Amino acid sequence: MKLLNYFALFCIVLTATSCTNQDDGEYIPGLNGPEVNIQDGKILIQAELVNINLGTSLSVGIPKMPNSYISLSDAVYEDGSLGGTQIDVSFDLKDVESDDFQSVPPQVLPDGRPFPFMVDGTLPGLAFYVPKAKEMTFYASTKLFGFFLPLKIPSDFVDEVSYRIRINGKNYGVVALVHPDERGEGSGVVVLLTLDDVRNNPELKKLLNYSKKHKNIIF
């Protein structure tokens, strides 16, 4: 019986972890990632600012989201050398189930420009500006979660970058590069998860539950 139980558990983990096999994104200068994984029952969005060294580590909470937080630290490569700044955004789905996130206003980019991938240029959600976390702005509602990460873009990089986050062939969100305005300001990267796509995937839900029992392991 124990052997059968172990085999069943192995099958669940094997099929669930395949959900984190995601497509490679398009090139964004100065940024590695973002990647979407699972850890401790939460969705983990990871990215590295290649040319920025933080020199310290910190963890910051997201307003009105008591179980979600942002961690910043020096990136460490396989050979032990230090790289840029590692950004880990840990998001708990239950944080957007409160009444605060049910009816939300339209939002635009932090500098007032429209979102590049929305039909009307607005995004329904609550916006939270977190200065300590590299001046990131977070957007959340029952339908979406994500952030705007300020990032200086080289003036000679003019490519338009916008792609879907695809895990195991299914869409889970979008990544878009925002170029600077006419004053050379406001550039950065937008990362958004579409939460109905997350909730409606049974294998991903299995993995979220499984990861709660295996702390500190990234799936």
C-alpha positions as CSV (number, residue, x, y, z in Angstrom):
1,M,0.0,0.0,0.0
2,K,2.8,2.4,0.9
3,L,4.5,1.7,-2.5
4,L,1.2,2.4,-4.3
5,N,0.7,5.7,-2.4
6,Y,4.3,6.7,-3.2
7,F,3.8,6.0,-6.9
8,A,0.5,8.0,-7.0
9,L,2.3,10.9,-5.3
10,F,5.1,10.7,-7.8
11,C,2.7,10.8,-10.7
12,I,1.0,13.9,-9.3
13,V,4.4,15.7,-8.9
14,L,5.6,14.6,-12.3
15,T,2.6,15.9,-14.1
16,A,2.3,19.0,-12.0
17,T,5.9,20.1,-12.3
18,S,5.6,19.8,-16.1
19,C,3.3,22.9,-15.8
20,T,6.4,25.0,-15.0
21,N,8.0,24.2,-18.3
22,Q,7.6,27.6,-19.8
23,D,8.4,29.2,-23.2
24,D,11.5,31.4,-23.5
25,G,10.7,35.1,-23.5
26,E,12.0,37.7,-25.9
27,Y,15.3,39.6,-25.2
28,I,15.0,42.6,-22.9
29,P,18.4,44.5,-22.4
30,G,19.5,44.5,-18.8
31,L,17.0,41.9,-17.6
32,N,17.2,38.1,-17.2
33,G,13.7,36.6,-17.0
34,P,11.1,37.0,-15.8
35,E,10.3,33.4,-15.0
36,V,7.2,32.0,-13.2
37,N,7.6,29.2,-10.7
38,I,5.8,27.8,-7.6
39,Q,7.1,27.9,-4.0
40,D,5.4,27.4,-0.7
41,G,1.9,27.4,-2.2
42,K,2.5,30.7,-3.9
43,I,3.3,31.9,-7.4
44,L,6.9,33.0,-7.7
45,I,7.9,35.6,-10.4
46,Q,11.7,35.9,-10.6
47,A,13.8,38.3,-12.6
48,E,17.4,39.6,-12.5
49,L,18.5,43.2,-13.1
50,V,21.8,42.4,-14.7
51,N,23.7,45.7,-14.4
52,I,22.5,46.7,-10.9
53,N,24.2,45.5,-7.7
54,L,22.1,46.0,-4.6
55,G,24.8,45.2,-2.1
56,T,22.2,44.1,0.5
57,S,19.1,41.9,0.9
58,L,15.7,43.0,1.9
59,S,12.1,41.8,1.9
60,V,9.1,44.1,1.5
61,G,5.4,43.5,1.9
62,I,2.8,44.5,-0.7
63,P,0.1,46.8,0.7
64,K,-3.2,45.1,1.5
65,M,-1.7,41.7,0.5
66,P,-0.5,40.2,3.8
67,N,0.7,36.9,2.4
68,S,2.6,38.3,-0.6
69,Y,6.0,40.1,-0.7
70,I,9.0,41.1,-2.7
71,S,12.6,40.0,-2.0
72,L,15.7,41.7,-3.4
73,S,19.2,40.3,-3.1
74,D,22.5,39.9,-5.0
75,A,22.2,37.3,-7.7
76,V,24.6,34.4,-7.2
77,Y,25.7,32.4,-10.2
78,E,26.6,28.7,-10.2
79,D,30.4,29.4,-9.9
80,G,29.7,31.4,-6.7
81,S,30.3,34.8,-8.3
82,L,27.9,37.7,-7.7
83,G,25.8,39.1,-10.5
84,G,23.1,41.7,-10.6
85,T,20.1,42.1,-8.4
86,Q,17.7,39.2,-8.0
87,I,14.0,40.1,-7.6
88,D,11.6,37.5,-6.3
89,V,7.9,38.4,-6.2
90,S,5.9,35.9,-4.1
91,F,2.2,36.1,-4.7
92,D,-0.5,34.3,-2.8
93,L,-3.8,33.9,-4.7
94,K,-5.9,34.2,-1.5
95,D,-4.7,37.8,-1.1
96,V,-7.0,39.1,-3.9
97,E,-10.1,37.3,-2.6
98,S,-11.0,40.1,-0.2
99,D,-13.7,42.7,-0.9
100,D,-10.9,45.3,-1.6
101,F,-10.1,43.6,-4.9
102,Q,-13.7,43.0,-6.2
103,S,-14.5,46.4,-7.6
104,V,-11.4,48.2,-8.8
105,P,-10.7,51.4,-10.8
106,P,-8.9,51.7,-14.2
107,Q,-5.2,52.2,-13.9
108,V,-2.5,53.4,-16.3
109,L,1.3,53.2,-16.2
110,P,3.0,55.1,-13.2
111,D,3.9,58.0,-15.5
112,G,0.4,58.4,-16.8
113,R,0.8,56.8,-20.2
114,P,-1.5,54.0,-21.3
115,F,-0.7,50.3,-21.0
116,P,0.7,49.1,-24.3
117,F,-1.3,45.9,-24.6
118,M,-4.8,47.0,-23.4
119,V,-7.4,48.1,-25.9
120,D,-8.4,51.3,-24.0
121,G,-5.0,51.7,-22.4
122,T,-6.2,51.0,-18.9
123,L,-5.9,48.1,-16.6
124,P,-8.6,47.4,-13.9
125,G,-6.9,46.9,-10.5
126,L,-5.6,48.5,-7.4
127,A,-2.2,50.1,-7.8
128,F,0.5,50.0,-5.0
129,Y,3.7,51.9,-5.3
130,V,6.6,50.3,-3.3
131,P,9.6,52.7,-3.3
132,K,11.9,50.3,-1.4
133,A,11.5,47.6,-4.0
134,K,13.3,49.4,-6.8
135,E,10.3,51.8,-7.1
136,M,8.1,49.0,-8.4
137,T,4.3,49.5,-8.8
138,F,2.0,46.5,-8.3
139,Y,-1.4,46.0,-9.8
140,A,-3.9,43.6,-8.4
141,S,-7.6,42.5,-8.7
142,T,-9.5,39.3,-8.6
143,K,-8.6,38.9,-12.3
144,L,-4.9,39.9,-12.5
145,F,-1.7,40.4,-10.6
146,G,1.5,41.9,-11.8
147,F,3.9,44.8,-11.6
148,F,5.8,47.6,-13.4
149,L,9.5,47.4,-12.9
150,P,11.4,50.5,-13.9
151,L,14.3,49.6,-16.2
152,K,16.7,51.9,-18.1
153,I,16.6,50.9,-21.8
154,P,19.6,51.7,-24.1
155,S,18.7,54.5,-26.5
156,D,19.7,52.3,-29.5
157,F,17.3,49.5,-28.5
158,V,14.1,50.3,-30.4
159,D,12.5,46.9,-30.6
160,E,8.9,46.4,-29.5
161,V,8.8,43.6,-27.0
162,S,5.5,42.0,-26.0
163,Y,4.9,38.3,-25.4
164,R,2.6,35.8,-23.6
165,I,3.7,33.9,-20.6
166,R,3.1,30.3,-21.7
167,I,3.5,27.4,-19.4
168,N,3.1,23.9,-20.9
169,G,1.6,25.6,-24.0
170,K,-1.1,27.5,-22.1
171,N,-1.3,31.3,-21.6
172,Y,-0.9,32.7,-18.1
173,G,-0.1,36.3,-18.7
174,V,1.9,38.8,-20.6
175,V,5.3,40.6,-20.5
176,A,5.7,43.9,-22.3
177,L,8.6,46.4,-22.6
178,V,7.7,50.1,-22.1
179,H,10.0,52.4,-23.9
180,P,10.9,55.9,-22.5
181,D,8.8,58.9,-23.2
182,E,9.9,62.0,-25.2
183,R,11.9,63.1,-22.2
184,G,13.8,59.8,-22.0
185,E,11.9,58.7,-18.8
186,G,9.4,56.1,-17.7
187,S,10.9,53.0,-19.3
188,G,10.5,49.6,-17.7
189,V,8.9,46.2,-17.9
190,V,5.3,45.2,-17.2
191,V,4.6,41.6,-16.0
192,L,1.0,40.5,-15.5
193,L,-0.6,37.2,-14.6
194,T,-4.2,36.4,-15.7
195,L,-5.6,34.8,-12.6
196,D,-8.5,32.9,-14.2
197,D,-6.0,31.0,-16.3
198,V,-4.1,30.1,-13.1
199,R,-7.3,29.0,-11.3
200,N,-8.7,27.0,-14.1
201,N,-5.6,24.8,-14.5
202,P,-6.1,21.7,-12.3
203,E,-2.4,20.5,-12.5
204,L,-1.2,23.9,-11.4
205,K,-3.6,23.9,-8.5
206,K,-2.2,20.4,-7.5
207,L,1.3,21.8,-7.6
208,L,0.4,24.8,-5.5
209,N,-1.1,22.5,-2.8
210,Y,1.8,20.1,-3.0
211,S,4.4,22.9,-2.6
212,K,2.8,23.9,0.7
213,K,4.0,20.6,2.2
214,H,7.6,21.0,0.8
215,K,8.8,24.3,2.0
216,N,11.5,26.4,0.3
217,I,11.6,24.1,-2.8
218,I,11.1,25.9,-6.1
219,F,9.0,23.9,-8.7
